[in-house]
Amino acid sequence: MRKFNRLTKHRLAMFRTMSNQLIQYGQIETTVEKAKELRPIVEKLITKAKIGYLEKDKNLQIRRLLLSRLHNNEKNTDILINELAPRFEKRAGGYIRIIKSGFRSGDKGNTAYIQIIKN
């Protein structure tokens, strides 16, 4: 895992915030490196939501796990379980797309859009 010149707590908080934003808005713009590190985090959350959606006896356990990963954001947990899990029910993986979008004007950093695919 890349460290991004940040302390562990700051880096984890950054990815938690980016995960919440990606789930809420469906697409965010960030650097290519951060997008590549964010992809497996969000894909694992969607896979967990699929398990909670398909196996009703594990729904409460999965919901609580997602709430802890998303810092008690109930709105995004509902989006994961009620919208994204049924959308990707038949898909085995690859829920996230990264599209490179050029360079930032200030420091010329590579930027990219990371988005949840429509399926």
C-alpha positions as CSV (number, residue, x, y, z in Angstrom):
1,M,0.0,0.0,0.0
2,R,1.2,3.5,-0.9
3,K,1.7,5.9,2.0
4,F,1.1,9.2,0.2
5,N,3.4,10.9,2.7
6,R,0.7,10.8,5.3
7,L,0.4,9.3,8.8
8,T,-1.6,6.0,9.0
9,K,-4.6,7.7,10.7
10,H,-4.7,10.4,8.1
11,R,-4.4,8.0,5.2
12,L,-7.2,5.7,6.5
13,A,-9.5,8.7,7.1
14,M,-8.7,10.0,3.6
15,F,-9.7,6.7,2.0
16,R,-12.8,6.4,4.2
17,T,-13.9,9.8,3.0
18,M,-13.2,9.1,-0.6
19,S,-15.1,5.8,-0.3
20,N,-18.1,7.6,1.1
21,Q,-18.0,10.2,-1.7
22,L,-17.6,7.6,-4.4
23,I,-20.6,5.6,-3.1
24,Q,-22.7,8.7,-2.7
25,Y,-22.0,10.4,-6.0
26,G,-21.0,7.5,-8.2
27,Q,-17.9,9.3,-9.6
28,I,-15.1,11.5,-8.1
29,E,-12.0,13.1,-9.5
30,T,-8.6,12.4,-7.8
31,T,-5.1,11.5,-8.7
32,V,-4.4,8.3,-10.6
33,E,-2.4,6.8,-7.6
34,K,-5.2,7.5,-5.1
35,A,-7.7,6.0,-7.5
36,K,-5.7,2.8,-7.9
37,E,-5.5,2.4,-4.2
38,L,-9.2,3.2,-3.7
39,R,-10.5,0.7,-6.2
40,P,-9.9,-2.5,-4.1
41,I,-11.3,-0.9,-1.0
42,V,-14.7,0.0,-2.6
43,E,-14.9,-3.3,-4.6
44,K,-14.5,-5.2,-1.3
45,L,-17.4,-3.1,0.2
46,I,-19.6,-3.9,-2.8
47,T,-18.8,-7.6,-2.6
48,K,-19.7,-7.6,1.1
49,A,-23.0,-5.8,0.3
50,K,-23.8,-8.5,-2.3
51,I,-23.3,-11.2,0.3
52,G,-25.7,-9.3,2.7
53,Y,-28.2,-8.9,-0.1
54,L,-28.1,-12.5,-1.3
55,E,-27.9,-14.2,2.1
56,K,-30.7,-12.7,4.2
57,D,-29.5,-14.4,7.4
58,K,-26.2,-12.5,7.2
59,N,-27.8,-9.1,6.4
60,L,-27.5,-7.6,9.9
61,Q,-23.9,-8.7,10.4
62,I,-22.9,-7.3,6.9
63,R,-24.8,-4.0,7.5
64,R,-22.9,-3.5,10.8
65,L,-19.6,-4.3,9.2
66,L,-20.3,-1.8,6.3
67,L,-21.4,0.9,8.8
68,S,-18.1,0.5,10.7
69,R,-16.1,0.7,7.4
70,L,-18.0,3.8,6.2
71,H,-17.8,5.6,9.6
72,N,-21.5,5.1,10.5
73,N,-22.8,6.6,7.3
74,E,-26.2,4.9,7.1
75,K,-27.2,6.6,3.8
76,N,-24.2,5.1,1.9
77,T,-24.8,1.7,3.6
78,D,-28.3,1.7,2.3
79,I,-27.0,2.7,-1.2
80,L,-24.6,-0.3,-1.1
81,I,-27.1,-2.9,0.0
82,N,-30.3,-1.6,-1.7
83,E,-29.0,-0.2,-5.0
84,L,-25.5,-1.5,-5.8
85,A,-25.8,-5.1,-4.6
86,P,-28.9,-5.8,-6.8
87,R,-27.2,-4.1,-9.7
88,F,-24.1,-6.3,-9.5
89,E,-25.9,-9.5,-8.5
90,K,-24.7,-11.5,-11.5
91,R,-21.3,-9.8,-11.9
92,A,-18.3,-11.5,-10.4
93,G,-16.2,-8.3,-9.9
94,G,-14.9,-5.2,-11.7
95,Y,-17.4,-2.7,-10.4
96,I,-15.1,0.3,-10.6
97,R,-13.7,2.1,-13.6
98,I,-10.7,4.5,-13.7
99,I,-10.5,7.0,-16.5
100,K,-7.4,9.2,-16.8
101,S,-8.3,12.8,-17.3
102,G,-5.1,14.8,-17.8
103,F,-3.1,16.9,-15.4
104,R,-3.9,19.4,-12.6
105,S,-3.1,23.0,-13.4
106,G,-1.2,23.7,-10.2
107,D,1.3,20.9,-9.8
108,K,0.8,18.9,-13.0
109,G,-0.3,15.8,-11.1
110,N,-2.0,13.0,-13.1
111,T,-5.7,13.1,-12.4
112,A,-8.4,10.5,-13.1
113,Y,-12.1,9.9,-12.7
114,I,-13.0,6.9,-10.6
115,Q,-16.5,5.8,-11.1
116,I,-18.9,2.9,-10.3
117,I,-20.0,1.3,-13.6
118,K,-23.6,1.5,-14.6
119,N,-23.8,-2.2,-15.7
